[in-house]
Amino acid sequence: MVRVQPNTPANDNAPTRAEARAAKQRRRSLLLLGAIGVLVVALVVVIGVVFVRGASEDPEQAHPPAAAGACLPADLRITADPGVADAVAAVAAGMGADCPDAAITAEDSAVTATALATGAEPDFDIWVPDSAMWPARATGQAERAGVDAAELVVSDPVASTPVVFAATEPTAAALGDAGAGFASLAQRAVAVVLPDPTTVAASSAALLALQTALNGDARTFTALALGLDPGVVPTATAALDAVSAATAPTIAVTTEQAVQAYDESADAPLVPIFPADVKPAVSVPLVTAADASDATAAAVTALTDAMADAGDVLAGYGLRNAAGSPPATASGDAETTIAAPEAADSANQAEALRTWQVLTAPSRMLSLNDVSGSMLQPVTADMRRIDLFEQAAVRAVNSLSADSSLATWVFSSRRIGGQDWQEIVPFGSLGDPAHKQLTIDTANNLDSLVGGGTGLYDSVLAAVTYMRQTYEPGKINLVLLNTDGVNEDDDGLDLPGLLAELEKLRDPAKPVAVIAIGYGPDTDQAALEQIAAATDGAAYQALQPTDIGTVLIDAVTQRGCRPSCG
């Protein structure tokens, strides 16, 4: 299904469920072998008692290394994320001196997941991703793309690590005293470095935690997500390097495991800060194909039991057990048990990641601006509607990322012959300083273009048609409509005619939303709302002069969460 990178594990299920699943599998084994004969039953009972003792996590009670069935098959293929591969190898090596070496291939979880999402057959018997989010993401991507991908079975977690903020000691002390959590990120008191959520599972877990801390407030989450985007780095190590090098208070979103590994060679160790509100963790599962052989299923059971009894081994690699219990060496906040996430959180994390990708995707925006005569009406003693809009438009341009592209059209009535609309600035990248400056200069001089009536409906259809014809995948393609009046072109489309044409242009696979902003009390807001609804966009209204800047910035920054911004 889909693929991701290492360094950060993600969410999974509770430890008691892991014990219950293992016990259930053992009972099935007893019943099956019981049919063979009393002698075999007796042997299985002995093995079962040993397994139960192992699950108790008492270091005095480990599996006998030579116990029958405890070894992994010599030909078993294990693919593990580099962040957990060594720990898995160490656990496998401890399953018995006479056991064959486990064949483990280290591969970033994102890479494995991406291959699965494209319909590739699993090239593993057991996959150990650094988060249960990855198989959920792979499955979701395959379903949305209509790909016939392998069905996966995801076990209960076998290991976990908490998601933390990493900081220098002075910053950590200050944030700890302030009770910093995910909700406090909204205060922007410190800079935040986020490893790429598309490759680092801790970041997707953090995004879900941020949504939870904000009580699902989509607008606030969107604003914070867009604020975090410029601080995204490729890997967890790069994030920690950035914190170490920062001259101002800075934190990185990462895991307890990643901080421990980083500090082993760091000149100045970083300190993990455990969020005060939401406490996410990422959990490591065992994944197989649904049609896996009985031998593979037995190997999953054996490896699960071995990892349940290997808490000290996991701790040596910076991991906690499935229950999230702290290692014996933990102190301070690290002594807290950070429970494994619920099973549903794996899918929720994958959805949070998908939301992030939509929100931070580069925009391709056509700004369609009303320059009819009414825009010259005064709204304050020294400001006209067009003056306020010009100021707000410049702020909106500056809020867009450099990888966005923008074009500027204006409309009134019969600007070019019988045509109501006119292109002033063609599409160009805002990463091009010349294009960005031309766009800002044009916004500052829209008053020179004012005149005529409001040819609204024909202009909207022309803009949406153009965007559909020139649609660019991977970007948020939209029309930003700014107007202060009602349609005054009696020779063109009426509202029902426009809505009918927009319906013909609708394509969920290539959406072009109209984000409509009505300025002042004279706007036909009902018409704008219908236009927005027909394109899965949104309609805003700025009734007071002071509303214009806020509404326009809000419309631009909320471009990715429509039509569900709240």
N, C-alpha and C positions, 0 to 999 in steps of 0.2 A: 504493500500500500504506500506509505510515504516515508521520507527519511529525515533524520535530524543529526545534530552533532553532539560531542561529548561534554564533559565537565559538570553537567548539572542534571541530577535525577528528578523525577516527578512523582505525582501522587498515586496511591493505591488503596488497598483494603486493610481491615483491622487484623491484628495478630490472632485473635481467638478464632477468626474464620479460617486462618491458615491451619491452625491445629485441628479444627473440625474437619476440614477437607482431607488432611493427611490421615486422620483417624478413620474417616469414611472409606478412603481408599484401602487402608489396611484391613478394615472389616470385610470389604469385598474380596480381598486376597485370601483371607482366612476361610471364607465360605467356599471359594473356588477350589482351594487346595484341600479343603475338608472332604470334598467329594472323592479325592484320590485315595485317601486312607488315613488311618489313625496315626500311623507313624509320621507321615508328612504333616498332619495337623499339629502334632505335638511340636515339631520343629518350627512351624510357622508361629505358634503361640510364643515360643521362646523369642523368636525374632521380633514379634510384635511387642513383647514386654520391653525389649531393648530399645525399640523405636520410641515407645512412650516415655521411657526414661530420658532418652535424648531430647525429646520435645520439652521436658521439664526445665531445660536450660541449666541444670545443675552441672557445673564444670567437673564434678566428681563422677558424673554418670555419662560417659560418651559411648558411641557405638563401638562394639568390638571391631577392629579394622578388618578382620577376615570374615565377618559375618556374611552368610550366603545372601546374594542379591544386593549387597551394599555397594558394590563397584559399579561404575558407569561402563557401558559397553565400549569396547575398544574402537568401534567404528562410529561412535556417536559424534555428530557434528554440532558444536556449540559456537554460536556467534554472540559475542558480548561487546557492549560498549567499552571503549578504552578506560573509562572512569571506573568500571567495575570488573573488568576482565581479570586483573591480577588477584582480586579478592576471590572471584569464582575459582580461579586456578588453584589458589591456596586451599580453599575448602575441599575441592575435588582431590587434591593431593593428600589430604588428611583422611580420606575415606578408607584407606587401607594400604599397607605396605605392598601387598600383592596385587593391588589394582593397577590396570594399565593406565598410562598417562592420558589425561583428557585432552582431546584436540580442540583448542579454543582459538577462534579467529576474532581478532579485535577489529571492530568496525563501528564508526559513529552511528548512533541510533538513528539520526536523521537520514543517513545514507540508506540504511536498511529499510526504514519506513518508506522512503520515497520509492525504492524499488518495488516494494510490496504494493504500494498504491497504484503503480502503473500496470499491475497485473502479472508481474514476474513471479515465477514459482519460488517458494522459499528455498534457499540454498543452505538451510540449517535444519537440524532436528529440534534444537532448543535455542531460542533467542533470548538473551538477557539484556534488554535495553536499560538505560539509566532512568527510565520512567515509564509507567503504564500509560502516560499520555500518548506516547508514540504509536503503539498499535491502535489506539482509539483514533488518532489523527489519520493514520493510514487507511483505516476502514472508512472513515468519513469522507476522505478525499476520493477514494475509489467509488463510493456510492454516488457522490455528487457528479463525478465524471462519467458515470455509467460504465465503469470498468469492472469486468468479472474477475475479481481478485480473490486470493486465497482467504478462506475463513480462518480466523485465528482464535485460539483459546488462551486466555490470559489468567495466570494463576494468582492466588493471593500473594501479597508481597513477601519477599524473603529477606529484604534489607531496606533501609531507608536512611535519609539524611535531612535535617531541617533546612528550610530556606531562611537565610539570615541577611543582615546588612553587614558589610565589611567596612571597617574604617580604621584610621590611625587611632592610637590610644587617646589623644586629647579629644578628637571628635567623638569617639565612642563614649567617653566619660560624660561629655556634654549631652549627647543624645540619650544616654541611659538615664541620666538625672531627669531629663524632660519626658521620659516615658514614650519615646518615639515609636511609631508604628506606621502601618501603611496609610492610614487616614492622614497622618501628619505630613505626608509628602505634599499634600495640597498647599501647605504653608510655604513650600519652596525655600526652607531655611538652609538647606544644603543642596549641593549639586548631586545628581544621581547618575551613575553609570550603569547601563543595563546591557548585559550580554545579549546578543541577537536572539530574540525569542523563537525564531524559526529553526534554531540549531541548539539552543541551550534550554533544557527542560525547566530549570529553576526559574527562568524568566517567565515562562507561561504560567507556572504555579503562582508566581508573584502577581501577574496580571489578574488572575482569578481572585487572589487575596485582596488586591486593590479594589476590584469590583465589589467584593463582599464588604470591605471596610467602608465603602462609600454607599452601602445599602442599595446597590444597583442604580445609582444616579448616573445615567448614561451621559448626560451633558458634562458633568464634572469629570467622569472617567475619560471622556474624549479629550477634554482640555489637557488633562494630565498626561494622557498617552501621547498627544502631539508634543507636549513639553519634554517628554522622555526621549522621543525619537532622535533628536540631534545628539543625544548622549549614548546612542547604541554603538557597541563595539563587537567585533566578531566572536570573541571567546571569553570565557570566565577569567582566564589568565590575563587577557588584555584589560579586562575591567579592573582586576586587582592591581595591575601595574599602574593604571590610571589613578587609582586612589593613592597609591604610594607616592606618585609623582606630583599630586595636586598640591597647590599652595593655599587653596581655600578649602573649607570644610566640604568633604566629598564622601559619598558612600557608594558601594557597589552592591547590587543585588546578586547573591550567589548562594552557596550552600556551606554548611559547617564543614563538610568533607573538603571542599575546594579551598577554604581558608586554611585548614590544617595542612594540606598539601603545599600550599603556597608558602606558608610560614617556615616550612622545613629548610628553605634555602633563601629566605628573605633577609636582607640586612636589618630591616626594621619590621618585626612581625605586625600583622594587622589583627584587629580584634573583631570577633563576630558579635553582632548585636541582634538579640532575639526580639522580633517585633512585639510591642506591648499589646496589640489588639488581635489581629488575625495571625495565627501561627501555622503557616503552611509547611508541608514537607513533601519530598519526592520519594517515591517508593519503587523499589526494584522488583519486578515480577519475572517469572519464567513464562515464555510464550512458545506455543507450538501450533502447528497446523491442526485444524479440526480433524483431519483424517490421519493423524499421526499413528504410528504403529503401537502395539501393546508394549513393545520394548522401550519405545520412547516415553510412553506414559509412565512406565515403571521407573525409568531414569529420572523423570521429573519428580516423582515421589521420593526417590532416594536422595536426590540433590536438595530437595526442599527440606527433608529431615536433617541432612547434614548441615545445611546453613542455619537451621533453627538451633543446632547444638554448637554453632561456631561463633558465638558472640564475641569472644576475645579475638578471633581471627579477623572478623569484620572490623572490629575497632582498630586493629592494626592498620587498616586501609582507610580509616576515617569514616567508616559507615556504622550506623546503628542497626540493631536488629529490627525485625518486622514490626515490633511493638513500639519502636521509637525510644526505647530505654536508653538513658545516657550511659556512656562507658564509665568504668570504675574510676577513671582518672578525672572525670568531669568536675568542674567547680563553678560556683556562681550560677548565673542564669543557665549555663549549659547542663546543670544537674536536672533540669526539668525534662520530663518525658514529653516528646512531641509526637502525638499519636499519628499513625498513618491516616491518610485521607480516605474518605468514603469512596466506594467503587465508582459512584456516579461522577466524582470529581475528575476522573481521568477524561471523560467525555467533555466535562465542563471546561477543563483546562484547554483541550483541543479547540473548543469553541471560542474561548477567550483569545487564543492565539489567532484564530481566523478573524476575529473582530479586530485585533491589533493590525493584522495585515491589511484589512480594508481601510481602517482609519489612517494608516500611515502610507498607504499607496499614493504615489504622486498624482496630483490633480491635472486634468486637462479641462480648463474652465473657459467658457465663452462668456464674457461679461456683456450683457445686453442692457444698455442704459437709455432710459427715457430722457430725451432732450426736447420735449414739447415745451411750448411757451409757458405752461404753468409752473415749470421748474424755476422760473425767475421770481416767483412770489416770495415776499419776505416772510421770515419766520421769527426773526428777532429784529432788534433795532438796526443791526448792521450786518445781518446774514440772510441770504436767500436759501431756498431749498437746495439749489444746485451747489452753493458754497459748502453747505454741511455735507452733502453727498461727496463732493470732491475730497474733502478732508478724510472722510470715512473710507473712501475708496483707496486712498494711499495707504492707510493703516491695513486694509485688507490685503493689498498686494504684499506688504511686508510680512504678513502672517503666513504666507505660503512658502513652502520649502523650495529650495533651489532646483529640485528635480521636477517641479511642476511647470506646466506651460499655460500661457494665458493669451487670449485674443480679446480685443475690445471692439464691440459694435455699438452703434447708437441707433435710435429710431425716433421718429416723430410721424410726419405724414408727407408722402410724396417727396422724399429726399432726392431720389434719383428717378426722374420721370414719375411713373406711378408706383415706384417701389418705396416702401416706408422705412426700410433698414439700410444701414451703410456700414461697411467694414472700415474701421479707422486704423487699427493696429492688427496685423495678422498674427497667427499663432507663432510663439517663440518661447524658448526656455527662459525661466526666471533666473537660471544659472548663468545666463548671458548678461553681463552688466549693461550692455548697450540696450538690449531689449527691455530689461527691467526699468531702466531709466526712461526709455521712450514711453513705456506703459504709465509710469508715474507722471511724466510730463503731460501726457494726454489726459489723465484723470484730473490734473490740476487746471486744465484748460477746457473742460467740457462746456463751460458757460459760453464759450465762443461759438458753439455749435447749436445753441438753443434756438428753437423756432418751430412753429407749426402745431398741428394737433397730435393726438396720441394714436398712432397706428399700431395698436398692441397685438392683436390676434395674428395678423399676417406675419409680423416680425417674430413672434414666438415660434410659429410653425417653421419659418425659414431657418431660425437658429437650431431648432431641434433636428430638422431634416439634415442640415449641414453636419451636425455632430454625429448623427447616425451614419451618414455617408463616409465620414472620415474617422470613424471610431477607432480608438487605439486600445487594444487589450492591455491589461495590467495597470491601467490608470483609471481614476475616477473621472469619467466623462460627464460633464454637467453644464447646464446653462444657468448663470446667475442673473436673474431678471430684476431690474430696479426700476420702479415706476411710481408716479404720484397721482395717477388719474385713472380714467376709464377709457375703453376703446372708443375712438371717435372716427374710425374709418368705415363709413357706411357702404363703400364700394367693395370692401373685402369680406373676409370670413366673419360670421357671427360666432358666438361662444359654442353653440351645439356643433357647428361645422368644424371649429378648431378641435374640440374634444374628440370628434369622430376621426379626424385626421391623425391626432396623436395616438389614438387607439390602434390605428393601422401601423404606426411606426413602432409600437411597443415590441420589445424583444428582451425578455428577462435575461437572456444570455449576453446581451450587449446593452445594458441599461444606460439611458441618458436622462438624468433627473433634471427637472426644472426647480430651482430654488428661487422662490419669488418673494420679493420684499416690497411692501407697499408703504410709501412715505406720506404721512398726513391723513387727514380725515376724508379727503376726496377720493381716495383709492377705492376701486371696486374689489374689496377684499374677498368677497364671495367668489368672484371669478378667478382670482389668483389661487384660492384654495382648491378650486376644481381643476385648474391647470396643473397645480402641483400634484394633486392626487392622481391625475391621469398619467403621470410620469414617475410615480413613487418618489416624489420630491417632498418639499415642505414649503409652507407659506408663513411669512412673518409680517408684522406690521409695526411701524414706528410712528406712534401718534404724536410724540413730543420731539422737539428738536434734539434734545439730549439723548433720545432713543436711537438716533440714526447710526451713530458710531457703534454702539453696543450691539444692535441688531445685525448690522452688516458683518461685524467680526464674528458674531455668534453663528451666522449663516455659513460663513466660510469655514470656520473650525468644526462645525457639525456636519460637514459634507459627507463624512464616511458612515455615520450611524443612521442616516435616514433610511426608511421612514419610521424608525423606532427610537428616536433620540429622547423621547419623553418630554 
